[in-house]
Amino acid sequence: MVDVYILDLLVIGLLLLIVTLGSGWISRLPLSFALIYLLVGIFLGPYGVGLIQLRRNDVFNAEFLERITELVVIISVFSCGLKIVRPFKLGIWDITARLIGFLMPISIFAIAFVGKFLLGMDWGAAILLGAILAPTDPVLASEVQITDTNDKDELRFGLTSEGGLNDALAFPFVYFGIYTLKDSNWNNWLRDWLLVDLIWAIASGIVMGIIVAKAIVWLDKKIQRRRRADNLMEDFIAISMIFITYALTEVVNGYGFLAVFVAGLVAQHSYQDPEKPLAQLEFIERLEKLLEVGTILLLGSILLFKPIVNYAMQSLLIIILLFLVIRPVGVWISTIGKRPLNSPRRTLHSGTRWLFGWFGIRGVGSLYYLAYAYGNGLKGNVAEQIAWITYTTIVVSVIVHGISATPLMNWYERNIAQETKPHIPATIDEFE
């Protein structure tokens, strides 16, 4: 009898071959690659041929899911940072500050409000649900993000920088929800949460991202001047930077996701040769796409009909409010008074604001936070409730955002992007 592992390799190999050779046709359709992976994952799961089993005897392997999604996210957020060539000036990063500083807390607490008063959760579970679902996804949102380092579009820049940052900055609220579930008396842990999980973890994540990236770039430049590394092996500098930055930041109890995103930014701005980060970006994006396949296959294999139906009404309520009310209204509030860069317009185009509101894609980041919560005390009925609401929200996001991304971005490019296109200097030197 053929080993299941061998059959898994065969199916994944065939899937990669089909989507690669058919990518020219698929990219023209209102259809995302993630949706194809999801359908194949369902086929490989318990309702299909049963080749992928994350559940054994009703025990869910949350640790494996946490590790694989963790790897995907750190590679993806580094890719987000590496794509951004804009200088570190507040006015230029204004849209990012608004999406992170205003929109994310609005989303977390609005979802928590729905969880508490409409779904009957206690505050700990409701805040945890909000923290899991609030971050947009840097992995599945590649079609609406910056396409290359010369892309100056503000919508794409905002979605890219938001996706790179909010997967890290939702972490304090994940901790807040977990702590509340364990101990409803905030006085016992609130001070430590503020000092360690909020202030220290964010500050150390930023500092470590800068220090480690600069040190590796300096070392790379120093050694390359003496003896060049093998061209094929040189791409692994980016991987080493990701792993070293993430590991050292986690050792000092900082947010590794944040540090890796910052490291990507620093690497992009530190190399004198502009081709160096570009070569790293191409390698990282290929790796990211490969890991995306595995993660979405796993998501498809997790899905079970009965619990999806049991929590269908709750999931539908969250999905409708999150996609059609919370995110769009939150974006509208967050962008009040926002003026486009180097544009005669006094405010962002209304179409741009609505697209910011619509493209709140949920995906691998939410899967990671859910798996992390499972490993840190989330259990019982509330775990099932949060899990199936999360799974269903991600599935619906993969479908509706995947189908709508191509036509909406094409419409945006034709009708808005050309009209509002700002002049942003091609190099950092032009800003000086």
N, C-alpha and C positions, 0 to 999 in steps of 0.2 A: 504493500500500500504506500502511495506517495505521501511524503511528509507534508503537513499543513504549511510549514514554513516555506517549503519549496513552491507550493501552490500560490502562497501569498506573493512571493517574488515574481512568479510568472504573471499573475494578474496585474501587479503594479507595473511591471515591465511593459505589458501590453497596453495598459492605460496610458503610460507616458508616451509610447510610440504613437498611439492613436491621436492624443491631444496635440502632440508636437506636429505630426504630419497634417493634421486637420486644423491647425491653429489659424491658417489663412482664411478658412471658411468660418470657423467659430468666432473669430474676432469681429466679423462683420454682422454677426447675429446679436440680438438683444439677449445674450446668454453669457454667463460668466463661467470661467473654468472651474471655479469653486463649486458651482451647482452640479457640474458633471462629476466632480470628485465625491460630492455628497451622495449623489444617486448611486455611484459605484460602491461607496461605503455601506449604504443601506443593503445593497445586493450582497456584500461580503459579510454582513452581520447576521444576527439570529433569524431574521425573516428571509434571508437568502440562503447562501450556501454555507454560512457559519464559519468562514475562514478566519475572521477577526473576532476575538472574544476578550473584551475587557471586563466582562462579568463572568466569574466562575462560582457556581453554586450561590448565586444571588449576591456575591461579594464583589463590589466595584473596585477595580484597581486604580484608585485615585492617584497614587504616587507615580505610576507610570505616565498617566495623563499630565500630571503636574510637570514632570521633568521634560517631556517632549514639547509641551506648550511653552515652558520656560525658555527652552533653547530657541524655538521659533521666534518668540517675542524679542529676545535680546539681539538676535541677528537682524530682525526687522527694524527695531528702533535705531540700531546703528546705521542701517541703510537709510533711514529717514534723515538722520543727522548728516550723513555723507552727501546727500543730495542737495543740501542747503548751502548756498554760497553767499547769502546775504550777510553783511557785517553786523556786529553785535551793537546795534543802536536801538533805543527804546521805540522811536517812531516807526522804524522798519518792522519791528516785532510786535507792534501794537495789536494786530489782529490775533496773534498767538496769545498775548497776555489776556485779551478779552475772552477768548475761547476757554482758556485754562482757569483764569481767575474768577470769571463770572459764570460761564456756561456750565462748567463741570459741577461746581457746588449746587447750582440751580437744578441740574439733572439728578444729582444724588438725592437731594432732599425732596424733590418732587416725587421721585420714584418711592422713596421711603414713606412719604405721606400717603401715597396710594397703597403701599403695602400695609401700613398701620391701620388706616381708616376704611379701606375698601376690601382688603384681603384678610384682615383680622390678625396680622402678625404683631408680635411685640416689637418694641423699638429697635432692639439689637438685630433681629432678623431683617427688619425693614431697611435699616441703614446698610446692612451687609448686602442685601439685594440691590440697593441703589448703587453701592460702590462697585459691585460686580458688573452691572449693566450700563453704568454711565460712560466708561471709557470707549472711545471709538477705536476701531481696529487698524493697526498699521500694516497688517498682513494682507487682508482681503480687500483693502481700499486702494490698492496700487493704481487702479485705472483712473481714480480721481485725484491722485497725488502728483507731485512733480515728476515729470517724465524723464528729465535729464538736468544736468547742472546749469544749463542755459535757459531753463524754463523760469520766466519771471512773473507768471500769472499769480495774482493774489489769492484767488480761490484755491488753487492747487497748493500754494505755499501755506495757506492757513490750515488746510486739511492735513498736509504732511506734517507740519510742526505740531499740530494738535495731536495727531496720532502718535508721534514720537514721544510726546511729553505726558499725555494723560494716562497712559498705561503705567507710568511710574507714580504720578501724583494722586492716583486713586488709592494707593496703598494705605495711607494714613486712615482713610475711612473704612477700608477693609479691616484693619486692626481695630478701629473703634467699634465696628459691628461685632467682631469676634469677642472683644473684651466685654461688651454689653451682654452678649449671650451667656458668657461665663459668670459675670458678676454685674447685676443691675445697679449696684451702688457705685456710681461714677466716682465718688470721692476716694475710693480705694485705688484707682488707677489713672484718673484723669491727668494728674500732674506728670506722671511718667510718660503718658501718651503724648502730651504737649511737648515735653522736653526731648524725649528720645525719638518717638515715632513720627513726630511732625518736624520739629526744628532741626534736631541733630541729623536725622536720616536724610532729609532733603539737602541740608548744607553739605554734609559729607559726600553725598552722591555727586553734587556739582563739583566740589573740590577734587574728588578722586578722579572724576572724568577728565578734568583738565590736566591734573598732574600726570596720570598714567599715560594719557595720549601724547602729551608733550614729551615725556621721557622716551617713549617708544619711537616717536618720530625723530627725536634728536639722535637716538642710538642708531636708527635706520640710516639717517643721513651720514653719520660719522663713519659707520662701517662701509657703506656703499661707496664712499669716496676712496677708501683703501682697496676694497675688493668687492666688486658687484656680486650680488646674490644671483642665483639661477633664476631666469625669468619666470619659469614655471612655478618655482617655489615662492617667488616674491608675493604672490597673491595671498599667501597664508599669513602675511603680516597683519592683514585686517582681522583674520580669525583670531590670531594671538592677541591682538589689541582688545577684541571683544571679551575673550575668556579671562584675560588677566585683569582687565578693568572690572568686570563683573565680580570675579572672585574676591579681589582685594577690597572692593567696596562692601560686599556682603560680610567680609571678615570684620570690618569696623562698624557693622550694623547700619550701613547706609543703604540707600535704594539703588540696587544694581542697574535696574532698567534706566533710571535717570542718568546714572554715570555713563552708561554705554551710549545713550543718545548724545550726551555732551561730548564724549570721546569722538563720536562721528563728526560732530561739528568742528571740534578742534583739529582733527586730522585733515578735514577738508580745507581749513584755513592755514594749516601749518606747513604744508609741502610747497616748496617753491615751484616745482614742476606740476602744472595743472593736470597733466596726464596721469600722474600717480594715483590720486584719489579716484579718478575716473575708472582706471583699470581695476582698483579694489572694488568699486561700486558694481561693475559688471559681474565680477566674481561673486560678490555677496548676493546680488539679486538672483543669480542662478541658483545658489544654495537656498535662498529664501523660497523660491518657487518649488524646489524639490521638497522642502520640509512642509510647505503648505499642502502639498498632495497628501502626505502622510497624516497630517493633523485632521484635515477634513474627512479623509477616509475613516479615521477613528471616530469622529463625531457621528458620521452616518451609521457606523456599526454599534454605537451606544444606544441609538434611538429604539424605544419600545412603544408599541401602540397603546397598551392599556394605561400607563401613567401619563402619556401625552393627552389622552382623552380625559382622564381624571382631573387634570389641571388645565384643561383646554380653555375654560372660561376665564380663569385667572390669568393665564398666559395671554389670551386675546385682549383682555382689558389692559394689561401692561403694554403690549405691543402697540395697540391703537393710540393710547395716550402718549407713549414714548416717541413713536415715529411721527405722529400727526399733531401732537399738542406740545409736549414737554420740550423736545429738541427744537422744533421750529420757533416756538414762542421764546425759549431760552436764548436762541441765537438772535432773535429780533431785539430782545432786551439788551443782550451783551454788545450788540453792534450799534446801539444808539449813539449818534454823533461821530461814528467812525468815518474818517475821510480817506478815500483811496490814495495810495502813494502817487505823487507827481501827476495828479489828474485834476482837471478843472472842476470835476464834480465835488459837491460839498459833502455828499454821503455816498455810501456804497449803493450800487445799483440794486433795486429791490429784487431782481432776479438772482443776483449773486447771494443776497441774504437768504432767500428761500432755498437755494441750492446748498448753502452751508447748513441750513436746517434739515434738509432731506438726507444729505449724505452723512448721517451718523451711523456708519456701518458697525455692527457688533460682530465679534468673531473670536479669534484665538485668545486675545487678552482676557475676555470674559471667561473663557474655558479655564485659563490658568488660575484666575482668582477663585473660581469655584473649586477647582481641585486643591488649591492652597487652603481654602477654608475647610474642606473635608479633612485635610491632614492636620488641622489645628483646632479640632474640637467640634466642627459642625456635624451633627448626626441626628438621627431620628426623623420624625415627620417633617420638621422644619427644613431639614436637609433635602428631603425628597421634594418638598414644595419649591424651594429655591432652585434646586437642580433642574427640575423639569420646566419651570418658567424660563430659566436661562437657556436650556437646550432649544426650546421652542422659539424663543426670541432670536437666537442665532440662526436657526434654520430659516425662519421667515425673512430675516435680514439678508441671508445669502441669496434667497430667491428674489425678493422684490428689489433689493438694491443691485443685485447682479443683473437682473433683466433691465432695469432702468438706467444703469450707469452709462452705457454707450450712447443711447439716443439722447439723454439729457446733456451729457458732456458735448456731444456734437452740436446740439441746439445752442448750448452756451458759447461754444467757439464761434458759431456763425452769427449769433445775435447780440452777444454781450461782450465777450472777450476782446473782439476787434475794436468795438466802440470805446471801451474803457481801458484799453491797454496802456499802462503807464510806461514812461521811459525810465527803466532802472538800469544804471550803468552795468556793463557786462563784467567788469572787474572791480575788486575792492578798492583799487587805487583811484578809480574815478569818483569815489565818494569823498575823497580827501579834499 
